[in-house]
Amino acid sequence: MLLFAVIALTSAALFAGAAGYISLVEHPARLLLTDEPLLAQWQPSYAKALPIQSGLAIVGGAFGLAAWYLSGQLLWIAGSTALLANWPFTIIAIMPTNKRLKAIRPEQAGPDTRTLLLHWGQLHGVRTLLGLTSTMFFAWASMATT
């Protein structure tokens, strides 16, 4: 049980840290660029972050559910739900914006592209909050089960 708890908490914390860095540092910094380099930076950054963040959400959520199964502590379900909620939120709320941004060539970027990226940043903030919420639930569950 301890190993599952450690993996769940570590995955959630890594997810929250990565999402927080993107929301608080990387995205605001890239918004200082003009439209073409702004999009040119976002596109490969998004492509590189996608497998990392999606993988952390799956691993953390799955190990959190395993910790719940072994301990019966409902806080593990709450943490797993918050972390795994990133998947449907991304698919339903963020993916339409992502698809539009990925379809634009950087040399075609303009004010509409910036507006989309501002919106994307707000949506990504929700992912950060979900990661932080999951981390808090997993930390609380870890203290409650020791």
ROMI-372878 format. One record per residue (C-alpha): chain; x, y, z. Coordinates in steps of 0.1 Angstrom, whole numbers, padded with zeros to 4 digits, m for minus. Example, Ala and Ser with C-alpha at 12.3 -4.5 7.8 and 13.67 -1.06 7.14 Angstrom:
residues 2
+----+-------+-------+-------+
: ch :    c1 :    c2 :    c3 :
+----+-------+-------+-------+
:  A :  0123 : m0045 :  0078 :
:  A :  0137 : m0011 :  0071 :
+----+-------+-------+-------+
end
This chain:
residues 146
+----+-------+-------+-------+
: ch :    c1 :    c2 :    c3 :
+----+-------+-------+-------+
:  A :  0000 :  0000 :  0000 :
:  A :  0028 :  0024 :  0009 :
:  A :  0044 :  0020 : m0026 :
:  A :  0011 :  0028 : m0043 :
:  A :  0006 :  0058 : m0020 :
:  A :  0041 :  0072 : m0028 :
:  A :  0037 :  0067 : m0065 :
:  A :  0002 :  0084 : m0065 :
:  A :  0014 :  0113 : m0045 :
:  A :  0046 :  0117 : m0065 :
:  A :  0027 :  0116 : m0098 :
:  A :  0002 :  0141 : m0087 :
:  A :  0028 :  0165 : m0073 :
:  A :  0048 :  0162 : m0106 :
:  A :  0017 :  0168 : m0126 :
:  A :  0008 :  0199 : m0105 :
:  A :  0043 :  0212 : m0107 :
:  A :  0045 :  0208 : m0144 :
:  A :  0011 :  0223 : m0149 :
:  A :  0019 :  0251 : m0125 :
:  A :  0051 :  0259 : m0143 :
:  A :  0033 :  0261 : m0176 :
:  A :  0005 :  0283 : m0162 :
:  A :  0026 :  0306 : m0141 :
:  A :  0059 :  0308 : m0160 :
:  A :  0061 :  0294 : m0195 :
:  A :  0028 :  0306 : m0209 :
:  A :  0030 :  0342 : m0195 :
:  A :  0065 :  0344 : m0209 :
:  A :  0056 :  0332 : m0243 :
:  A :  0027 :  0357 : m0244 :
:  A :  0054 :  0385 : m0244 :
:  A :  0063 :  0373 : m0279 :
:  A :  0048 :  0386 : m0311 :
:  A :  0021 :  0365 : m0327 :
:  A :  0042 :  0343 : m0350 :
:  A :  0069 :  0333 : m0325 :
:  A :  0042 :  0329 : m0299 :
:  A :  0024 :  0302 : m0318 :
:  A :  0057 :  0288 : m0330 :
:  A :  0068 :  0283 : m0294 :
:  A :  0034 :  0270 : m0282 :
:  A :  0031 :  0242 : m0308 :
:  A :  0062 :  0221 : m0300 :
:  A :  0059 :  0229 : m0263 :
:  A :  0023 :  0215 : m0263 :
:  A :  0034 :  0184 : m0282 :
:  A :  0062 :  0177 : m0257 :
:  A :  0041 :  0183 : m0226 :
:  A :  0011 :  0162 : m0237 :
:  A :  0026 :  0127 : m0231 :
:  A :  0042 :  0138 : m0199 :
:  A :  0011 :  0153 : m0183 :
:  A : m0013 :  0127 : m0196 :
:  A :  0010 :  0099 : m0184 :
:  A :  0013 :  0115 : m0149 :
:  A : m0025 :  0118 : m0147 :
:  A : m0030 :  0082 : m0156 :
:  A : m0003 :  0068 : m0133 :
:  A : m0012 :  0090 : m0104 :
:  A : m0049 :  0083 : m0108 :
:  A : m0045 :  0045 : m0112 :
:  A : m0021 :  0042 : m0082 :
:  A : m0044 :  0064 : m0061 :
:  A : m0073 :  0040 : m0069 :
:  A : m0050 :  0011 : m0059 :
:  A : m0042 :  0028 : m0026 :
:  A : m0079 :  0033 : m0020 :
:  A : m0086 : m0004 : m0028 :
:  A : m0060 : m0015 : m0003 :
:  A : m0067 :  0010 :  0024 :
:  A : m0104 :  0018 :  0021 :
:  A : m0095 :  0055 :  0026 :
:  A : m0119 :  0076 :  0005 :
:  A : m0095 :  0105 :  0002 :
:  A : m0076 :  0083 : m0024 :
:  A : m0107 :  0083 : m0046 :
:  A : m0110 :  0120 : m0042 :
:  A : m0074 :  0126 : m0053 :
:  A : m0077 :  0101 : m0082 :
:  A : m0109 :  0117 : m0094 :
:  A : m0093 :  0152 : m0094 :
:  A : m0063 :  0140 : m0113 :
:  A : m0081 :  0118 : m0138 :
:  A : m0106 :  0146 : m0144 :
:  A : m0079 :  0162 : m0164 :
:  A : m0086 :  0137 : m0192 :
:  A : m0123 :  0146 : m0199 :
:  A : m0117 :  0183 : m0192 :
:  A : m0089 :  0183 : m0217 :
:  A : m0109 :  0164 : m0243 :
:  A : m0141 :  0184 : m0239 :
:  A : m0129 :  0219 : m0230 :
:  A : m0093 :  0223 : m0242 :
:  A : m0090 :  0200 : m0272 :
:  A : m0111 :  0222 : m0296 :
:  A : m0088 :  0252 : m0289 :
:  A : m0057 :  0229 : m0292 :
:  A : m0069 :  0217 : m0326 :
:  A : m0075 :  0252 : m0339 :
:  A : m0040 :  0263 : m0327 :
:  A : m0023 :  0233 : m0341 :
:  A : m0040 :  0239 : m0375 :
:  A : m0025 :  0274 : m0378 :
:  A :  0009 :  0278 : m0394 :
:  A :  0030 :  0302 : m0374 :
:  A :  0034 :  0326 : m0403 :
:  A : m0004 :  0329 : m0404 :
:  A : m0006 :  0338 : m0367 :
:  A : m0024 :  0370 : m0358 :
:  A : m0045 :  0387 : m0331 :
:  A : m0071 :  0358 : m0333 :
:  A : m0042 :  0334 : m0325 :
:  A : m0032 :  0354 : m0295 :
:  A : m0069 :  0354 : m0283 :
:  A : m0070 :  0316 : m0286 :
:  A : m0038 :  0313 : m0267 :
:  A : m0050 :  0336 : m0239 :
:  A : m0081 :  0314 : m0237 :
:  A : m0059 :  0283 : m0237 :
:  A : m0040 :  0297 : m0208 :
:  A : m0072 :  0302 : m0187 :
:  A : m0083 :  0266 : m0195 :
:  A : m0048 :  0253 : m0186 :
:  A : m0052 :  0270 : m0152 :
:  A : m0080 :  0246 : m0145 :
:  A : m0056 :  0217 : m0151 :
:  A : m0032 :  0232 : m0126 :
:  A : m0060 :  0235 : m0100 :
:  A : m0070 :  0199 : m0106 :
:  A : m0034 :  0188 : m0101 :
:  A : m0030 :  0208 : m0069 :
:  A : m0063 :  0195 : m0056 :
:  A : m0052 :  0159 : m0063 :
:  A : m0019 :  0164 : m0046 :
:  A : m0036 :  0178 : m0015 :
:  A : m0060 :  0149 : m0013 :
:  A : m0032 :  0124 : m0017 :
:  A : m0011 :  0141 :  0009 :
:  A : m0040 :  0142 :  0033 :
:  A : m0048 :  0105 :  0026 :
:  A : m0011 :  0096 :  0032 :
:  A : m0012 :  0112 :  0066 :
:  A : m0045 :  0096 :  0074 :
:  A : m0033 :  0061 :  0066 :
:  A :  0000 :  0062 :  0085 :
+----+-------+-------+-------+
end
